[in-house]
Amino acid sequence: MSGDFEQAKSRVCQSEGAYVSVRPLASSWEQRKLGELYSLVSEKNDLTFGRESIISVANMYFNANVNVTDEQYLRTYNVMRLGDIAFEGHSNKEFSHGRFVENYIGDGIVSHIFTVLRPRVPFDVNYWRYAINNEKLMRLSLIRSTKASTMMHDLVPSDFLREAIPTPTLAEQKEIGAFLVGLDHLITLHQRKYDKLCTVKKSMLDKMFPKPGETEPEIRFEGFTDPWEQRKLGELGFAQSGIGFPDAEQGGTEGTPFFKVSDMNTPGNEYELVASNNYVTAEQIARMGWRPINQVPAIFFAKVGAAVMLNRKRLINEPFLLDNNTMAFSMDSSLLDTQFGQSLFERLDLTSLIQVGALPSFNSSDVESIFVSLPSTMNEQRQIGQYLCDLNTLITLHQRKCQYRSLYGYLSWEQRKLNEYLETSREKNESCHFGKDDVLSVSGDYGIVNQIEFQGRSYAGTSVANYGVVHKGDVVYTKSPLRINPYGIIKTNRGNDGIVSTLYAVYHPTEKTHPDFVQVYFEQNARMNNYMAPLVSKGAKNDMKVSAENALKGAVTFPGIKEQEVIASYFSQLDDLITLHQ
C-alpha cells in the first residue's frame, strides 16, 4: 500500500450526516471458486409469498403490479431471499453478457425465468451488492459461462460455478460495503437537493412572471411596483433559421462553432452552449458563403423534427453558425437582459407553434409573433435574471456532485480545459536509447503494457528513432478505436519507461495533476466518449483525425491534487487487485 493512501486512512468524510471512512485495502484477496461461494437455488414458492412479494430484478424493488391472473401461477416463481443473486440476461453497453443482481431488499419471489443462486458462506450483503454487479470483475466469468440466445444471454450455472473470482475477507467485505453504501447515500442526498432545486426553480419561474391577463407577478423584488408591459418577441430581437451543413464540412475542431441539435446533449451545455461537436474555419466560411450570427446573446432551439417536442433552449454568447434543423433568437441587449431573456424563453412553450405537416416545425415569424411580459426597467430584469441564473448554478453544482464520487466527501471540483492538467510531450527516441524491447502498447483492460511481454512480439517498424518517449507517470492517448471506445482511450504509464509509435500522443502531467487520477477519470467509457466526441473527426478508414494538442482542448471537472491522490490510490489499487487475480 502506498504511503499516501496510508496517510488518508483516518480521513472521514461528512456530508449532511453521512460518514464515509477511507481505509487502506487488505494486502491480498483469496481466489475463490464461485461454487464455493454460491449454490443453485431450487426453492419454489409454496404460496407463502403473494404477489406483493414479487421482486423486479432489473431495478430491485417489490412490484405487486405484475400481471398474474391466476394466484396458483405464483407456485412457478423462484424464492429469492436476502443476499441471493439472480442472473438478468439482457446485454447492453454496460453489461455485454448480462449481469447478476443481488437481493438487498428482503425475501421475495422472482419469475422462473431467472436463475437464482444463494450464498454458501458468511458474506456481507452490501459488498456483494456491488461486486457481483461489477462488469469488470464478472465479465470474463460471464463470457465463459453464458451462451447467446435470440434476445439475451442464458447462464449455464454449472459453468459459472466453476469460475473463480478474487474475494476479500468478511471483515474487508464489510469495510468496502459500508464505504460504497456511504458514497451512494451522499449521491442520493445531492440528488434530492437537485430535485428540490428544480422544483423551486419551476415555482419561481411561475411566480416571478405575471400570469396570463395580469400585469404584475406574484413575487417581486423590493422597490419595484410598476406594471409589466406586453411586447412581441419581434420587438425585442429577431429569429433566424440555420443553414445546410454538408457532411464533408463537419468534424472540425477549431474556428467558429457550428451548432446542431445534438450539441444540447453535450455535458457542460445544459444551460449555455459552450462547446460544439463541429467547428468551421474562416476558409470554410468564405468558400461556402456562410454568414456567422454575430448578434449575441442568442437563444438556440430546435425548429423541426422530434427534437421540437423536447422544448429545450440554450443560451449562446459567442458568434456561431447553426444547421437548418435549428433556430436562434438574437436578443436586443438594450431591451433584454441576457439572463432574464434566457429565463423568459425557458417559460415559453414552443411546441404550441407547431404547424401541421409530415414533421413538427415552425418558422421565425411564428416565434417573433409571440407576446411576452417584461418589466418596464432593465434593473428589475437584471435582478430577476441574476436570481434565476444563481439557481441554475446551484442546480448544476448538485448535478455534478451526483455524477462524481469523491472519497473526501464533496469538496470543490473545478471545470477546466484538460491542457491545464497535461502538457504535450515532444521527446523522441532520437538517440535510440530505447529499442524494440521497450515498445509499449495501450490496452483498454490492462493499461500501458510492454508489447513483447504482453503480446509475445514487437510490432515496431525497422527504426524506432521517431518513436515518442514515455516516462513513468506520463499519460498516453491512443487514437485506435475500440468497440466501446470509438474515439480511443487514455491511460497512465504505471510501469517502466519506454517508447510508443507516432500513432500515440504522449503527455506530461502538470504540477496540479496526479497522473493516476487521469486514468481513473477517463476509465468510465461514457465520460471518455463524451469528452473526445466533439474533438475528433473520423476519416474514411475510421481513423481518428485529431492532433495531440487539440485532444487537450476539451473541458474536464477535476478536484484538487490531494483529492486526486486519494481517489487514484483507492481505485488503482482495487483495479490492480482485480486484474492480478483474474
Secondary structure by P-SEA (a helix, b strand, c coil): ccaaaaaaccbbbbcccbbbbbbbcccccccccccccbbbbcccccccccccccccccccccccccccccccccccbbbbcccbbbbbcccccccccccccccccccccccccbbbbbbcccccccccccccccccccaaaaaacccccccbbbbaaaaaaabbbbbccaaaaaaaaaaaaaaaaaaaaaaaaaaaaaaaaaaaaaaacccccccccccccccccbbbbbbccccccbbbbbbbbccccccccccccccccccccccccccccccccbbbcaaaaaaacccccccccbbbbbccccccccbbbbbbcccccccccbbbbbbccccccaaaaaaaaaaccccccccccccccccaaaaaabbbbbbccaaaaaaaaaaaaaaaaaaaaaaaaacccccccccbbbbbcccccbbbbcccccccccccccbbbbbcccccccccccccccccccccccbbbbcccbbbbbcccccccccccccccccccccccccbbbbbbcccccaaaaaaaaccaaaaaaaacccccccccccccccccccccbbbbbccaaaaaaaaaaaaaaaaaaaaac
